[in-house]
Amino acid sequence: MGQQLGKFIKNVRREKKVAIKALSTATGISKSYLEYIESGAREPQVEMLAKIAVVLDMPLEKMLDIQKREQMASAMTKLAAEGVTSADGEVRAVERTGDSSQSIDQQALAKTLAAFRAAPDDRTLAEFVENPDLKAILRAGATLSDEELEKLRKVMESLYPDAFNE
């Protein structure tokens, strides 16, 4: 699942000398769930990654990029496997539609490859966020000028001073 993401979080946590129990307390995420994340057994939602990013003072974008790439790689592997093997594991040719165009599996694989290669931007990152308020904030942030972003940061710092310690 999220092996690379889990290793990345664990390495950063260790580099910053933050105990998993301390990370758990600071983020409100259970210690056992954090252990699942770090082992790659569970894939966290963006809101959890954001909490981890704040506590470990690390870029959320880096974690989202790792997560996206792992998800895309997994999807490509699955689609490629479905395209060449049958349900019983027997190797078969990729089916084509009657007009010799690509099958739905090939089209899905092509779309997945294209998405995997696309550089993430702020609007793309916003689509990973499930909370509608956070999604709206990220979308708005993608179009703000540097001056507007600085104003927004000052407001956010006044509301959440601990999140902006550098």
Secondary structure, DSSP 8 states (H G I E B T S, - for coil): --HHHHHHHHHHHHHTT--HHHHHHHHT--HHHHHHHHHTSS---HHHHHHHHHHHT--HHHHHHHHHHHHHHHHHHHHHHHHHB-TTS-B------TTS---HHHHHHHHHHHHHHS---HHHHHHH--SHHHHHHHHHHTT--HHHHHHHHHHHHHH-GGGG--
